[in-house]
Amino acid sequence: MAVAIRLRREGARNHPFYRVAVADQRSPRDGKFIELLGHYDPKKEGENFKINLARADYWLSVGARPSQTVMSIINKARKATVAASA
């Protein structure tokens, strides 16, 4: 089973809100998922995402393929944790 880490759209019309989900690659965008890792709100200013990096790293280590947007969110989260710990 090919696993993808991708965004799942929620929210109202003209105000999208996304959840970062681990899902089978063949399932629909808003369909069945394996695990939720966080959320992303593109309309919010400042830090507009939250993600569980430990679980994201686990799924990446077992071969899950992230979308470009999710990989960008993971990289930003990693930079934020490094900056916060320094």
BAFITI-84830 format. One line per field, with one value per atom (N, C-alpha, C): residue number from 1; residue in three letters; atom name; x, z, y. Coordinates in steps of 0.05 Angstrom, whole numbers, plus 5000, padded with zeros to 4 digits. Atoms other than C-alpha are relative to their C-alpha. Example, Ala and Ser with C-alpha at 12.3 -4.5 7.8 and 13.67 -1.06 7.14 Angstrom:
<atoms>
resi c(1  1  1  2  2  2)
resn c(Ala  Ala  Ala  Ser  Ser  Ser)
name c(N  CA  C  N  CA  C)
c1 c(5018  5246  5018  4984  5273  4985)
c3 c(5000  5156  5000  4999  5143  5014)
c2 c(4976  4910  5024  4976  4979  5022)
</atoms>
This chain:
<atoms>
resi c(1  1  1  2  2  2  3  3  3  4  4  4  5  5  5  6  6  6  7  7  7  8  8  8  9  9  9  10  10  10  11  11  11  12  12  12  13  13  13  14  14  14  15  15  15  16  16  16  17  17  17  18  18  18  19  19  19  20  20  20  21  21  21  22  22  22  23  23  23  24  24  24  25  25  25  26  26  26  27  27  27  28  28  28  29  29  29  30  30  30  31  31  31  32  32  32  33  33  33  34  34  34  35  35  35  36  36  36  37  37  37  38  38  38  39  39  39  40  40  40  41  41  41  42  42  42  43  43  43  44  44  44  45  45  45  46  46  46  47  47  47  48  48  48  49  49  49  50  50  50  51  51  51  52  52  52  53  53  53  54  54  54  55  55  55  56  56  56  57  57  57  58  58  58  59  59  59  60  60  60  61  61  61  62  62  62  63  63  63  64  64  64  65  65  65  66  66  66  67  67  67  68  68  68  69  69  69  70  70  70  71  71  71  72  72  72  73  73  73  74  74  74  75  75  75  76  76  76  77  77  77  78  78  78  79  79  79  80  80  80  81  81  81  82  82  82  83  83  83  84  84  84  85  85  85  86  86  86)
resn c(Met  Met  Met  Ala  Ala  Ala  Val  Val  Val  Ala  Ala  Ala  Ile  Ile  Ile  Arg  Arg  Arg  Leu  Leu  Leu  Arg  Arg  Arg  Arg  Arg  Arg  Glu  Glu  Glu  Gly  Gly  Gly  Ala  Ala  Ala  Arg  Arg  Arg  Asn  Asn  Asn  His  His  His  Pro  Pro  Pro  Phe  Phe  Phe  Tyr  Tyr  Tyr  Arg  Arg  Arg  Val  Val  Val  Ala  Ala  Ala  Val  Val  Val  Ala  Ala  Ala  Asp  Asp  Asp  Gln  Gln  Gln  Arg  Arg  Arg  Ser  Ser  Ser  Pro  Pro  Pro  Arg  Arg  Arg  Asp  Asp  Asp  Gly  Gly  Gly  Lys  Lys  Lys  Phe  Phe  Phe  Ile  Ile  Ile  Glu  Glu  Glu  Leu  Leu  Leu  Leu  Leu  Leu  Gly  Gly  Gly  His  His  His  Tyr  Tyr  Tyr  Asp  Asp  Asp  Pro  Pro  Pro  Lys  Lys  Lys  Lys  Lys  Lys  Glu  Glu  Glu  Gly  Gly  Gly  Glu  Glu  Glu  Asn  Asn  Asn  Phe  Phe  Phe  Lys  Lys  Lys  Ile  Ile  Ile  Asn  Asn  Asn  Leu  Leu  Leu  Ala  Ala  Ala  Arg  Arg  Arg  Ala  Ala  Ala  Asp  Asp  Asp  Tyr  Tyr  Tyr  Trp  Trp  Trp  Leu  Leu  Leu  Ser  Ser  Ser  Val  Val  Val  Gly  Gly  Gly  Ala  Ala  Ala  Arg  Arg  Arg  Pro  Pro  Pro  Ser  Ser  Ser  Gln  Gln  Gln  Thr  Thr  Thr  Val  Val  Val  Met  Met  Met  Ser  Ser  Ser  Ile  Ile  Ile  Ile  Ile  Ile  Asn  Asn  Asn  Lys  Lys  Lys  Ala  Ala  Ala  Arg  Arg  Arg  Lys  Lys  Lys  Ala  Ala  Ala  Thr  Thr  Thr  Val  Val  Val  Ala  Ala  Ala  Ala  Ala  Ala  Ser  Ser  Ser  Ala  Ala  Ala)
name c(N  CA  C  N  CA  C  N  CA  C  N  CA  C  N  CA  C  N  CA  C  N  CA  C  N  CA  C  N  CA  C  N  CA  C  N  CA  C  N  CA  C  N  CA  C  N  CA  C  N  CA  C  N  CA  C  N  CA  C  N  CA  C  N  CA  C  N  CA  C  N  CA  C  N  CA  C  N  CA  C  N  CA  C  N  CA  C  N  CA  C  N  CA  C  N  CA  C  N  CA  C  N  CA  C  N  CA  C  N  CA  C  N  CA  C  N  CA  C  N  CA  C  N  CA  C  N  CA  C  N  CA  C  N  CA  C  N  CA  C  N  CA  C  N  CA  C  N  CA  C  N  CA  C  N  CA  C  N  CA  C  N  CA  C  N  CA  C  N  CA  C  N  CA  C  N  CA  C  N  CA  C  N  CA  C  N  CA  C  N  CA  C  N  CA  C  N  CA  C  N  CA  C  N  CA  C  N  CA  C  N  CA  C  N  CA  C  N  CA  C  N  CA  C  N  CA  C  N  CA  C  N  CA  C  N  CA  C  N  CA  C  N  CA  C  N  CA  C  N  CA  C  N  CA  C  N  CA  C  N  CA  C  N  CA  C  N  CA  C  N  CA  C  N  CA  C  N  CA  C  N  CA  C  N  CA  C  N  CA  C  N  CA  C  N  CA  C  N  CA  C)
c1 c(5017  5000  5018  4985  5029  4986  5011  5020  5010  4994  5018  4993  5006  5021  4991  5011  4976  4980  5020  4926  4972  5028  4853  4984  5014  4807  4975  5023  4757  4993  5007  4723  4977  5023  4671  5009  4994  4666  5015  4983  4718  5016  4982  4752  5010  4990  4791  5017  4985  4823  5009  4990  4867  5011  4988  4886  5022  4978  4952  4993  5009  4932  5019  4986  4967  4978  5021  4925  5012  4993  4928  5000  4998  4949  4976  5023  4888  4974  5024  4837  4995  5006  4801  5012  4987  4828  4987  5014  4775  4989  5010  4763  5014  4989  4788  5030  4972  4854  5009  4988  4902  5004  4994  4923  5001  4997  4918  5025  4975  4984  4999  5000  4965  4980  5018  4930  5016  4989  4944  4977  5020  4904  5013  4986  4928  4990  5010  4885  5009  4991  4915  5028  4974  4973  5020  4979  5039  5002  4996  5049  4972  5027  4989  4998  5000  5006  5008  4991  5016  5002  4996  5044  5016  4986  5067  5024  4975  5139  5009  4991  5152  4985  5016  5095  5006  4993  5113  5026  4974  5185  4996  5005  5159  4989  5012  5115  5020  4980  5172  5020  4981  5218  4990  5011  5171  4991  5004  5165  4976  5022  5106  5011  4991  5111  4984  5015  5092  4996  5004  5062  5019  4981  5103  4992  5009  5061  5005  4996  5065  5030  4971  5141  5009  4994  5145  4992  5009  5105  5018  4982  5149  5027  4975  5212  4998  5004  5184  4998  5003  5165  5027  4974  5235  5017  4985  5266  4991  5011  5219  5009  4991  5238  5030  4971  5313  5004  4998  5304  4991  5011  5263  5019  4982  5314  5027  4974  5374  4999)
c3 c(5000  5000  5000  5001  4979  5018  4980  5035  4993  5005  5025  5024  4980  5073  4985  5017  5044  5016  4987  5060  4994  5002  5073  5004  4998  5059  5018  4983  5111  5001  4998  5129  4982  5015  5097  4972  5026  5026  5003  4999  5013  5025  4976  5079  5005  4997  5071  5025  4977  5130  4994  5008  5120  5024  4980  5163  4985  5012  5150  5007  4996  5140  4987  5012  5127  4988  5013  5076  4979  5023  5025  4975  5023  4960  4981  5018  4924  5011  4989  4972  4991  5008  4955  5019  4985  4980  5028  4975  5035  5011  4993  5043  5025  4978  5090  5004  4993  5126  5021  4980  5171  5026  4976  5219  4993  5003  5228  5015  4989  5241  5009  4993  5247  4983  5016  5213  4988  5015  5166  4992  5007  5158  4983  5017  5097  5003  4997  5113  5025  4975  5182  4997  5001  5191  5020  4982  5224  4997  5000  5244  4996  5007  5210  4998  5001  5220  5027  4977  5274  4991  5009  5262  5021  4982  5304  4985  5015  5280  5005  4993  5316  4982  5017  5279  4970  5028  5213  4993  5005  5219  4999  5001  5234  4973  5026  5172  4977  5021  5129  5001  4997  5157  4989  5011  5135  4971  5028  5065  4990  5009  5064  4983  5017  5009  5006  4994  5029  4974  5022  4981  5003  4998  4966  5022  4979  5012  5028  4974  5070  5006  4995  5061  5008  4993  5064  5029  4972  5129  5019  4983  5159  5003  4999  5141  5017  4983  5172  5029  4972  5235  5012  4991  5240  5006  4995  5233  5025  4977  5286  5026  4976  5336  5005  4996  5324  5010  4991  5333  5029  4973  5396  5021  4981  5428  5002  4999  5412  5016)
c2 c(4976  5000  5025  4975  5067  5021  4982  5118  5029  4972  5194  5017  4980  5252  5024  4979  5305  5016  4983  5360  4990  5008  5345  5025  4975  5404  4999  4996  5426  5029  4972  5491  5008  4990  5534  5010  4989  5560  5026  4977  5614  5004  4999  5599  4971  5027  5535  4996  5008  5500  4971  5026  5439  4985  5018  5380  4984  5016  5343  4971  5027  5271  4980  5023  5205  4982  5016  5166  4982  5016  5112  5018  4983  5144  4998  5004  5116  5011  4990  5145  5029  4972  5211  5020  4979  5277  5003  4996  5284  4974  5026  5209  4989  5015  5156  5006  4995  5169  4981  5017  5131  5015  4984  5186  5030  4972  5261  5010  4991  5296  5029  4972  5369  5016  4983  5428  5023  4978  5486  5019  4980  5551  5021  4981  5590  5029  4973  5651  5014  4989  5661  5013  4987  5710  4987  5011  5689  4970  5029  5617  4988  5010  5584  4970  5029  5511  4988  5015  5459  4971  5027  5390  4984  5018  5331  4989  5008  5324  4972  5028  5258  4980  5018  5224  5004  4995  5258  4986  5014  5232  4970  5028  5163  4992  5008  5161  5004  4996  5189  4977  5021  5135  4973  5025  5079  5003  4998  5106  5017  4983  5155  5023  4978  5207  5025  4976  5278  5016  4982  5328  5023  4977  5391  5019  4981  5434  4988  5013  5384  4999  5000  5378  5028  4972  5454  5006  4996  5454  4985  5015  5400  5014  4986  5438  5026  4976  5503  4993  5009  5465  4992  5008  5436  5025  4976  5505  5015  4987  5533  4986  5014  5479  5004  4995  5489  5029  4972  5565  5003  4998  5555  4988  5014  5508  5014  4987  5553  5026)
</atoms>
